[in-house]
Amino acid sequence: MKTFSFVIRKKQGLHARPAAIITQEAERFSSRILIRHGSRELNGKSLMGLLALKAACGETIVVTIDGPDEEAAEEGMRKVLAQQLGETT
């Protein structure tokens, strides 16, 4: 099992466009991917789930990955999160 935290830096927070790209990346892996924000923990492969998190700029999400390809999934998720939510504009 792999777990890591990520601080959202994109001014708009976690909205539809980056959420769609993040879920597409998560779907590439057979491992279970959960994303937590506050007390909510939802399936990282669910677009509606990610949008329901309502994570804003400056807030932290926690990603938990468990499964046969968790190493690759962690690398992929870290990369896509940085690309989609790591910018400061």
C-alpha positions in Angstrom: 0.0 0.0 0.0 1.3 3.5 -1.0 0.0 6.7 0.5 1.1 10.3 -0.2 -0.2 13.8 0.3 -0.6 16.5 -2.3 -1.3 20.2 -1.8 -3.4 21.8 -4.5 -1.8 24.9 -6.0 -4.0 25.6 -8.9 -6.1 28.7 -8.2 -9.3 27.1 -9.4 -8.9 24.0 -7.2 -10.0 20.6 -8.3 -12.6 21.3 -10.9 -14.0 19.3 -13.9 -11.2 19.5 -16.4 -8.3 18.3 -14.2 -10.6 15.8 -12.4 -11.3 14.2 -15.8 -7.6 13.9 -16.6 -6.8 12.6 -13.2 -9.5 9.9 -13.4 -8.3 8.9 -16.8 -4.8 8.4 -15.4 -6.2 6.4 -12.4 -8.2 4.1 -14.7 -4.9 3.0 -16.4 -4.0 1.0 -13.3 -5.6 -2.1 -11.8 -4.7 -1.0 -8.2 -7.4 0.5 -6.1 -6.9 4.3 -5.8 -8.6 6.3 -3.1 -8.4 10.1 -2.7 -9.3 11.7 0.6 -10.0 15.3 1.4 -11.0 16.1 4.9 -13.4 13.3 6.1 -14.4 12.3 2.6 -12.5 9.4 0.9 -13.7 8.5 -2.6 -12.7 6.4 -5.6 -10.0 8.1 -7.6 -11.4 6.5 -10.8 -14.7 8.3 -10.4 -15.1 11.7 -11.9 -18.2 12.5 -9.8 -16.3 11.3 -6.8 -13.4 13.7 -7.4 -15.7 16.6 -8.0 -17.6 15.8 -4.8 -14.4 16.3 -2.8 -14.6 20.1 -3.5 -10.9 20.5 -2.9 -9.7 24.1 -3.2 -6.4 25.8 -3.7 -4.1 25.4 -0.7 -5.9 22.3 0.6 -4.4 18.9 0.9 -5.6 15.7 -0.6 -4.3 12.2 0.4 -3.9 9.5 -2.2 -3.9 5.8 -1.2 -3.0 3.1 -3.7 -3.3 -0.6 -3.1 -2.8 -3.3 -5.6 -0.5 -5.2 -8.0 0.8 -2.1 -9.9 0.9 0.3 -7.0 4.4 1.5 -7.7 3.6 2.5 -11.3 0.2 3.9 -10.1 1.9 6.1 -7.5 4.3 7.5 -10.1 1.5 8.1 -12.6 -0.7 9.8 -10.0 2.0 12.0 -8.6 2.8 13.1 -12.2 -0.7 13.8 -13.2 -1.5 15.7 -10.0 1.5 17.9 -10.4 0.6 18.6 -14.0 -3.1 19.3 -13.3 -3.1 20.9 -9.9 0.5 21.9 -9.1 0.6 25.2 -11.0 0.1 28.4 -9.1 -1.9 30.3 -11.7 
